[in-house]
Amino acid sequence: MVQRQAALSVTPEQRRIATQQFERAQQLIVQGGKNLDYALSLLQDCCRLDPANLEFRQRLRQVQRARFKN
């Protein structure tokens, strides 16, 4: 219940920052290589800032699978 309330209390500033980080992560993913580790870090931050955003979580998992060949 507390976690659900936390998801609802995401501020517009947090959402904006998470969106910017997500966009930067997308750019890094396209570049590939060593950038994937940084992209993963950014995606994790996105999920922490806006935990209710399903797109962030799905993309994080997708990149984790690609990076670690899982």
Backbone hydrogen bonds, N-H to C=O, Kabsch-Sander energy under -0.5 kcal/mol:
donor,donor_aa,acceptor,acceptor_aa,energy
5,Q,1,M,-1.9
6,A,2,V,-2.1
7,A,3,Q,-1.9
8,L,4,R,-1.5
9,S,5,Q,-1.1
10,V,7,A,-0.8
15,R,11,T,-2.4
16,R,12,P,-2.3
17,I,13,E,-2.4
18,A,14,Q,-2.6
19,T,15,R,-2.1
20,Q,16,R,-2.3
21,Q,17,I,-2.5
22,F,18,A,-2.3
23,E,19,T,-2.2
24,R,20,Q,-2.1
25,A,21,Q,-2.5
26,Q,22,F,-2.2
27,Q,23,E,-1.7
28,L,24,R,-2.2
29,I,25,A,-2.3
30,V,26,Q,-1.7
31,Q,27,Q,-1.5
32,G,28,L,-1.8
35,N,32,G,-1.4
36,L,33,G,-1.5
37,D,34,K,-0.9
38,Y,34,K,-0.7
39,A,35,N,-2.6
40,L,36,L,-2.6
41,S,37,D,-1.9
42,L,38,Y,-2.4
43,L,39,A,-2.5
44,Q,40,L,-2.3
45,D,41,S,-2.0
46,C,42,L,-2.2
47,C,43,L,-2.0
48,R,44,Q,-1.8
49,L,45,D,-2.6
50,D,46,C,-2.6
53,N,50,D,-1.8
54,L,52,A,-0.9
57,R,53,N,-1.4
58,Q,54,L,-2.6
59,R,55,E,-2.3
60,L,56,F,-2.3
61,R,57,R,-2.2
62,Q,58,Q,-2.2
63,V,59,R,-2.5
64,Q,60,L,-2.4
65,R,61,R,-2.3
66,A,62,Q,-1.9
67,R,63,V,-2.9
68,F,64,Q,-2.6
69,K,65,R,-0.7
70,N,65,R,-1.5
